[in-house]
Amino acid sequence: MCLAIPAEIIRIDPDTDTAQVSLGGVVKEISLALVTDVTVGDYVLVHVGYALNKISQAEAEHTLALIREIGELQDAELGVSDTPGTDPGRSS
């Protein structure tokens, strides 16, 4: 199974056909070799360092929300808490 993650283009280098994207605040360099007509501020689906296609901001936000929800479900199953010093898997 492959997973492509939405990312916002924050800078483009036309000389190398690459872009810097923001993935949840983490900046990564990716290839734009597989997409055309993208500009700064656009959202793209990124897989293994390549932008696969351009998507709308609404679609990107919806997909990222689903990914966060999956992470929260996994954390709940593992008994992981975001609150320091607490463990939802333990009772006092």
Legacy VTK file of the C-alpha trace (Angstrom):
# vtk DataFile Version 3.0
C-alpha trace
ASCII
DATASET POLYDATA
POINTS 92 float
0.000 0.000 0.000
1.225 3.485 -0.823
0.528 6.633 1.114
0.707 10.087 -0.433
0.545 13.005 1.978
-0.777 16.482 1.167
1.792 19.264 1.425
1.782 22.972 0.658
4.363 24.327 -1.767
6.288 27.131 -0.084
9.099 27.657 -2.609
9.853 26.527 -6.156
13.237 26.226 -7.857
12.490 26.141 -11.601
16.154 25.446 -12.434
16.066 22.061 -10.674
12.324 21.348 -11.016
12.074 20.985 -7.242
10.068 22.624 -4.504
10.140 23.047 -0.793
6.917 21.929 0.839
5.546 22.159 4.338
4.392 18.850 5.802
2.805 19.750 9.112
5.441 22.390 9.737
8.335 20.208 8.567
9.993 21.545 5.408
11.071 18.999 2.789
12.458 19.280 -0.722
10.542 17.345 -3.369
10.654 16.795 -7.112
8.087 18.459 -9.370
9.021 16.253 -12.348
5.612 14.539 -12.392
3.378 17.631 -12.137
2.801 20.745 -14.193
1.309 24.138 -13.528
1.948 24.368 -9.772
2.740 27.577 -7.928
3.656 28.621 -4.406
0.629 28.123 -2.166
-0.680 25.125 -4.112
-1.162 21.769 -2.408
0.239 18.562 -3.871
0.146 14.905 -2.899
3.693 13.806 -2.036
4.965 10.236 -2.180
8.628 9.239 -1.743
9.854 12.734 -2.532
7.719 13.354 -5.638
4.664 15.508 -6.095
2.137 13.196 -7.750
-0.638 15.683 -8.470
-2.105 19.007 -7.447
-5.105 19.014 -5.086
-7.351 21.680 -3.604
-6.705 23.179 -0.184
-10.041 21.749 1.020
-9.067 18.241 -0.086
-5.639 18.619 1.550
-7.152 19.775 4.855
-9.724 16.961 4.819
-7.056 14.323 4.134
-4.749 15.687 6.841
-7.654 15.653 9.325
-8.295 11.983 8.505
-4.603 11.162 8.966
-4.610 12.906 12.375
-7.756 10.968 13.344
-6.084 7.676 12.426
-3.107 8.637 14.594
-5.390 9.480 17.510
-7.192 6.143 17.164
-3.875 4.303 17.148
-2.705 6.256 20.197
-5.928 5.362 22.021
-5.485 1.674 21.176
-1.907 1.788 22.471
-2.837 3.773 25.588
-0.774 6.801 24.531
-1.746 10.211 25.894
-0.874 13.730 24.749
-0.944 14.879 28.371
2.466 14.526 30.047
2.427 12.349 33.147
-0.810 10.563 32.280
-1.381 7.103 30.938
-4.942 6.363 29.821
-4.157 2.654 29.933
-3.670 2.779 33.717
-6.110 3.478 36.476
-5.004 4.978 39.780
LINES 1 93
92 0 1 2 3 4 5 6 7 8 9 10 11 12 13 14 15 16 17 18 19 20 21 22 23 24 25 26 27 28 29 30 31 32 33 34 35 36 37 38 39 40 41 42 43 44 45 46 47 48 49 50 51 52 53 54 55 56 57 58 59 60 61 62 63 64 65 66 67 68 69 70 71 72 73 74 75 76 77 78 79 80 81 82 83 84 85 86 87 88 89 90 91
